[in-house]
Amino acid sequence: MNEDDLIARYFAPLAGAEGLGLLDDAALVSAPSGHDLVITCDALVAGVHFFEHDPADAIAAKALRVNLSDLAAKGATPRGFVVALALNTYDEAWLAAFTRGLKADIEAFAFPLLGGDTVKTPGPVMISVTAFGLVPQGQMVPRTGARAGDALYVSGTIGDAALGLLERQGTISAGQGGAHLVARYLVPEPRTGLSAALRAHAHAAMDVSDGLIGDLTKMMRVSGVTAEVYLSDVPLSAGARAVIGDDEALFASALSGGDDYEILAAIAPDQAQAFEQAAMLARVPVTQIGRIEAGQTPPRFLSRSGAPVTFSKGAFSHF
């Protein structure tokens, strides 16, 4: 099967009118007047972001959802995506499952395929998605806008995916909660429902992809402020609490391991109650974990007793 046949068989059926049936070298997309276009790109590589033998439909979902998470953090509504797929072999069953996974999330998130490319590689499978979203003009939520006095919030729970990866690697045994942790690693849940609340109430936001500690540090640095975080307030799932117990090293791994794809947000104190109510209406749990302060020192992490806690590793890094 040549590249044109592969595209026609597996990907053209996923493309709507704006993708021109994947019969052209480009897509034609109209943007509503009074809106800005938000663009993000994330790549996933076998052996780095997923296991080589993970289900192909789950790999497809993860590739889309990590980008949807970025759009959500900017307050953007998904508009469409292009995908580049590098394959080391032609596997009909894998491609059929992969495109089923794409189709499910295209429909679930109203996120149409606009185009892309397929290539052969001697290396591992790689998927790169470039996603497009829309925000009302001037309302994108930046990473750089956190202000002293803001309340610091995070959505969902932290550390499930990092612990799920350790379970997959055989480093820990999570018992009955292991399935939940592994599922959180395999297929993240982008917080697209939180976009409107962020636009209305957040000074700054970003998604937590490389670990809460490291991503918080990034947001504070580019905003020119610092933060105080109460570790006892960091939300953990029941499965994470059960496996962590009193193990400080595992707790540190949960906070620095990455793949959470939750939203970290700086909210003005007078907007905190409204933000919580909007999040509740969107059915996205949010938790205040600290506050933002003036200064450019690294964020401070405090134990339940108020004692400072330091971490040897802040975030996942490719290099």
C-alpha positions in Angstrom: 0.0 0.0 0.0 1.4 3.4 -1.0 1.0 6.6 1.0 -1.9 7.9 -1.1 -3.8 4.6 -0.6 -3.0 4.6 3.1 -4.4 8.2 3.5 -7.5 7.4 1.4 -8.3 4.3 3.3 -7.7 5.3 6.9 -7.7 9.1 7.2 -9.8 10.6 4.4 -13.0 9.2 6.0 -12.2 11.2 9.1 -11.8 14.5 7.4 -14.8 16.9 7.0 -15.4 19.5 4.4 -12.8 21.9 5.8 -10.2 19.2 5.3 -11.2 19.0 1.6 -11.4 15.3 1.9 -7.6 15.2 2.2 -7.5 15.5 -1.6 -5.5 18.7 -1.5 -2.2 19.7 0.2 -3.9 22.1 2.6 -7.1 22.7 4.4 -9.5 25.7 4.2 -10.7 26.9 7.6 -12.8 30.0 8.3 -12.4 31.8 11.7 -15.4 33.7 13.1 -15.0 37.4 13.3 -13.9 38.7 16.7 -11.9 35.6 17.5 -8.2 34.8 17.9 -6.7 31.5 16.7 -4.7 29.5 19.4 -2.2 27.0 18.0 -0.4 24.3 19.9 1.7 21.2 18.9 2.7 18.1 20.9 4.5 15.0 19.7 4.4 11.5 21.2 7.1 8.9 20.6 6.9 5.2 21.3 9.1 4.2 24.2 9.0 7.8 25.6 5.3 8.9 25.8 3.7 5.5 25.5 4.6 1.8 25.4 5.2 0.3 22.0 2.4 -2.3 22.5 -0.2 0.0 24.0 -3.6 -0.2 22.3 -3.5 1.8 19.1 -6.8 3.5 19.8 -5.5 4.7 23.2 -2.4 6.0 21.6 -4.5 8.0 19.2 -6.7 9.4 22.0 -3.6 10.4 24.0 -2.1 12.2 21.0 -5.3 14.3 20.6 -6.0 14.8 24.3 -2.6 16.2 25.3 -3.2 18.9 22.7 -6.8 19.5 23.8 -5.4 20.0 27.3 -3.2 22.8 26.0 -6.1 24.4 24.3 -8.2 24.1 27.5 -5.6 25.9 29.6 -5.7 28.8 27.2 -9.5 29.1 27.4 -9.8 28.0 23.8 -12.5 26.0 22.1 -11.2 23.2 19.9 -11.4 24.0 16.2 -9.5 21.2 14.4 -6.1 19.5 14.1 -3.5 18.1 11.7 -1.5 15.0 12.4 1.8 13.7 11.2 2.3 10.0 11.6 5.7 8.3 11.3 5.4 4.5 11.0 8.1 1.9 10.9 5.9 -0.7 9.2 2.5 -1.1 7.6 0.2 -2.8 10.0 -3.4 -2.9 8.9 -4.9 -3.9 12.3 -2.9 -1.2 14.1 -3.9 1.6 11.6 -7.6 0.5 11.8 -7.5 0.7 15.6 -5.6 4.0 15.6 -8.1 5.7 13.3 -11.0 4.3 15.4 -9.4 6.1 18.3 -9.1 9.3 16.4 -12.7 9.1 15.2 -14.0 8.6 18.7 -12.4 11.7 20.0 -13.1 13.7 16.8 -16.8 13.1 17.6 -16.5 13.4 21.4 -14.7 16.8 21.3 -16.1 18.2 18.0 -12.4 18.3 16.9 -12.2 17.7 13.1 -9.2 16.4 11.2 -8.0 19.0 8.8 -4.9 17.3 7.2 -1.4 16.0 8.0 1.2 13.7 6.7 2.3 10.1 6.8 5.9 8.9 6.5 8.0 5.8 7.1 10.7 5.8 9.7 13.4 3.3 10.7 12.9 4.4 14.3 9.9 4.1 16.7 6.4 5.2 15.9 5.9 9.0 16.3 2.7 11.0 16.2 2.7 14.8 16.1 -0.5 16.7 16.4 -0.9 20.4 15.7 -4.2 21.7 17.2 -6.1 24.8 16.5 -8.6 26.5 18.9 -10.6 29.7 19.1 -11.0 32.3 21.8 -12.9 35.6 21.8 -10.5 38.3 20.7 -8.1 39.3 23.4 -9.3 36.7 25.9 -6.6 33.9 25.7 -5.4 33.0 29.2 -1.6 33.4 29.2 1.0 31.5 31.2 2.6 34.8 32.1 -0.2 36.7 33.9 0.0 35.4 37.5 -0.1 38.2 40.1 0.9 38.5 43.7 -2.2 37.8 45.9 -3.8 35.4 43.4 -5.1 32.0 44.7 -3.4 29.0 43.1 -5.8 26.3 41.9 -5.3 22.9 40.2 -8.0 20.8 38.6 -8.7 17.1 39.2 -6.0 15.0 41.0 -2.3 15.0 40.7 0.2 12.1 40.4 -2.1 9.4 39.1 -0.4 9.1 35.7 3.1 9.2 37.2 2.2 6.4 39.6 0.5 4.5 36.8 3.7 4.6 34.8 5.6 3.2 37.8 3.0 0.4 38.0 3.5 -0.3 34.3 7.2 -0.5 34.7 6.9 -2.9 37.7 8.5 -0.4 40.1 5.4 -0.4 42.4 2.4 -2.6 42.9 -0.7 -0.5 43.4 -3.1 -3.3 44.2 -6.8 -2.7 43.4 -6.1 1.0 42.6 -3.6 0.1 40.0 -6.1 -0.1 37.1 -7.2 3.5 37.7 -3.7 4.8 37.8 -2.6 3.0 34.7 -5.7 4.3 32.9 -4.9 7.8 33.8 -1.4 7.4 32.3 -2.7 5.7 29.2 -5.6 8.1 28.3 -5.6 11.5 29.9 -8.8 13.5 30.5 -8.4 17.0 29.0 -10.3 19.7 31.0 -12.0 21.3 28.1 -15.1 22.0 30.2 -13.0 24.5 32.2 -12.1 26.8 29.3 -14.9 29.3 29.8 -14.3 29.5 33.6 -10.6 30.2 32.9 -11.4 32.9 30.4 -13.7 34.6 32.8 -11.7 34.4 36.0 -8.0 33.4 35.5 -5.0 35.7 35.3 -2.8 32.8 34.2 -3.1 29.1 33.4 -1.2 26.2 32.0 -1.7 22.5 31.8 0.4 20.2 34.0 2.2 17.9 31.6 5.7 17.6 33.1 4.9 17.5 36.8 3.2 19.9 39.2 6.4 21.1 40.8 8.2 21.9 37.6 5.3 23.3 35.7 4.4 25.6 38.7 8.0 26.8 38.8 7.8 27.6 35.0 4.6 29.6 35.4 5.9 31.5 38.3 9.2 32.3 36.6 7.7 33.7 33.4 5.1 35.6 35.4 7.9 37.2 37.6 6.4 36.0 40.9 6.7 33.2 43.3 4.2 30.9 45.2 3.6 29.2 48.5 2.1 25.7 48.1 0.5 23.6 50.9 1.3 20.0 50.1 -1.4 18.7 52.3 -3.9 20.4 50.0 -2.7 18.9 46.7 -5.6 16.7 45.6 -4.8 13.0 45.3 -7.1 10.2 44.2 -8.0 7.4 46.5 -5.8 5.1 44.5 -2.8 7.4 44.7 -3.2 7.9 48.5 -3.4 4.2 49.0 -0.2 3.5 47.1 1.8 6.5 48.5 0.9 6.0 52.1 3.8 7.5 54.1 6.3 7.0 51.3 7.8 10.5 50.8 9.7 9.3 47.7 6.5 8.2 46.0 4.8 11.4 47.0 7.7 13.3 45.3 7.3 11.1 42.2 3.6 11.9 42.1 4.3 15.6 42.2 7.1 15.6 39.6 6.4 12.7 37.3 4.2 14.4 34.7 1.4 13.2 32.4 -1.3 14.7 34.7 -2.8 17.0 32.0 -4.6 18.9 34.7 -4.9 22.7 34.7 -2.9 25.0 37.0 -4.5 28.4 37.4 -3.9 31.8 39.1 -7.2 33.3 40.2 -7.7 36.7 41.7 -9.0 36.4 45.3 -12.2 38.2 44.6 -12.9 35.8 41.7 -12.1 32.6 43.6 -15.7 31.8 44.6 -17.0 32.5 41.2 -14.3 30.4 39.6 -15.2 27.5 41.9 -18.9 27.8 41.1 -18.2 27.9 37.4 -15.9 24.8 37.6 -18.6 23.0 39.6 -21.2 23.8 36.9 -18.7 22.5 34.3 -18.3 19.3 36.4 -14.5 19.8 36.7 -13.2 19.6 40.3 -10.8 22.3 41.3 -8.7 22.7 44.5 -6.9 25.7 45.9 -3.3 24.5 46.8 -1.7 27.8 47.7 -1.2 31.5 46.9 1.0 33.6 44.7 3.4 36.1 46.3 5.7 38.8 45.1 9.3 37.9 44.5 11.3 35.8 42.1 12.6 33.1 44.3 11.6 29.5 43.6 8.1 28.4 44.9 8.0 27.3 48.5 6.4 23.9 49.4 5.2 23.5 52.9 4.3 20.4 54.9 1.2 20.1 57.0 3.2 21.4 60.0 4.4 24.4 58.0 7.9 23.1 57.5 9.6 23.7 54.1 9.9 20.7 51.9 12.5 20.4 49.1 12.4 18.2 46.0 15.5 16.9 44.2 13.6 16.7 40.9 11.0 19.2 39.7 9.8 17.9 36.4 10.1 15.4 33.6 12.6 16.6 31.0 13.6 15.1 27.6 17.2 16.3 27.9 
